[in-house]
Amino acid sequence: MIDSYGETTGPRVSLVIPARDEAPNLPWVLRRVPDIVDEIVLVDGRSTDGTVEVACAVRPDIRVVHQEGRGKGDALRLGFEAARGERIVMIDADGSMSPTEIPRFIDLLDRGYDVVKGSRFADGGCSTDITILRRAGNLALLGLFNRLYASGFSDLCYGYIAFDRSHLSRLDMSCPGFEVEAQLLISAIRARLRVTEVGSCESPRLCGDSNLRTFRDGSRVLRTVVGSHDRGLSGLAVQRLRSALWGRPAHVPGRIEPARPVPIAPAPVVPVPVVAAPVIPAPAGVWSERSPGLSELPQPT
């Protein structure tokens, strides 16, 4: 952030925006980025509609990262690695999330929270885009998530999130798709980070079709939420089932796998030669096993 004298003060804030074919929507998003943001990182997923050119025309200072892989999770990982700020915020490029809400996220980070998650159903939140089907799916996944991980979130499938960069190595984001948002929260809970929610308003995307597929992406979130559970009797049952299906213990994000015992070979037995000790005659008048018995000693007269 920049003070009235033009000097950098406080933690630097980086905004990471994954995008693929979002040229019509990006100008609206980029023009609303507040001054609190010091750096914008656009991760382009091989767009063919001039997304990068439009972004650079609106914000010449934008940093562009070209994604070779596929999926939102992969794009976010690239963006987080490229970001230089101490505070990192992630939003979508379709105009459904307003960048003007970013100061509320940063304020909570400044108060000591490690991860701040936007919620459409918390105080101050809303959605004019969610359908009845998506709402029902989100509620079902949310209820399961809160039960398995002993949490109390009010929203799950919403990717407006900010966090402190110092915790980046503790946040697991190995999933390639939209389920990465749930995976991030799971790893934050396991790392015992301070996580909170802030109300956020979701709007319909401005132009084009969404890359989100309700049943496909919902099932991937479900697999991530259930498959990552490894605590208590239910977690043990889940991991045993995964082991039976795949023939080996599944890797659980955020879990430290126990080390395998290393066999120790017994030391070879080396015979030690026994050497007879030399017989040393005892001095006169000293009792020893080889001295004459008491009856043989000269008796006093």
Steps between C-alpha positions, in 0.01 A plus 500: 500500500615858430480784753444869430871551443523233231694259717418133546361427847384178658476161333482493122176361358490278191179423311502171307243458221481172303334553161420320178318683223381781728578798274148653524496479882852598606470878438214522753705303756831679451352852512356426845819378665560729802825683567572268792610243240865542400523226239262319264600156372293368209536127433389439143379151416583510129226745409409551135284813529770757575471481878866591556493791254187648657642465852825673404310783330294567814786447748842539338660409834332158514724192523400214271578135570433253220351170615623185329282261700124499541251577775439770758712331765800489271450866405480612862820318592684679220359834605587454867856403412536810281341739751744716695263646759481402865120490471346301216139531380336273241188590302331388180532688172135480391370797699309291754724627783559869558861609566361790706453250786874428526566754782263305727706184448829681561364665814432157655848380404643808669305407813689172526305249294699272269229418244187702417227337294216682330150372575177571314299393805681684781394843626537748216514228234257424219465333161293594199646219295466174695229264375280272711703198386835662580373624836383151596830346392701760689295446817544122480876524447529768767315290758722201428814715514408657834422160650816325380736784588325639809467846344223757481520659156191651339620455139729253325494526120607863469852594403547854631787435744791696648790373708839590637781389273701365794254209514513414130715190555243366747206533261451193282381589150595193302151446354473623140140623488241703692531260795827674588304752709371225732846344511651832606258525793566141607873559516449830684294321766757224537780753531301667780499834322263776610222497238201731487225604260388837367176577319535526121246563223499279191364631172427320171795488265499794263546324167553151360445155641634380832776240513331351807305176449262433789505119512855443378661756729264423789602134490867599502445717807320208666791264428746752643299562816436131572829362371708737710324406822724282721404583859300282738320177414335646191836622369654159561214336306544743210874439474460122522245515219740704287777257578279208393398671176847614396703227666714736703451770764386821337689822554303736719567873452652651810567164661849382589545142393667280764853394420551137402709294743849428375609137557821472700723203421638317808868545561711191415624295797880502506659231728733651756803280588536428871855534630582338835622748756854434630532357849683741726620349831369682799754657739584318826248544775216599260205267460420383151333210332843345444636572852526204741201430716480621857585152631824505299623827639768473774337518842643727769696322782 
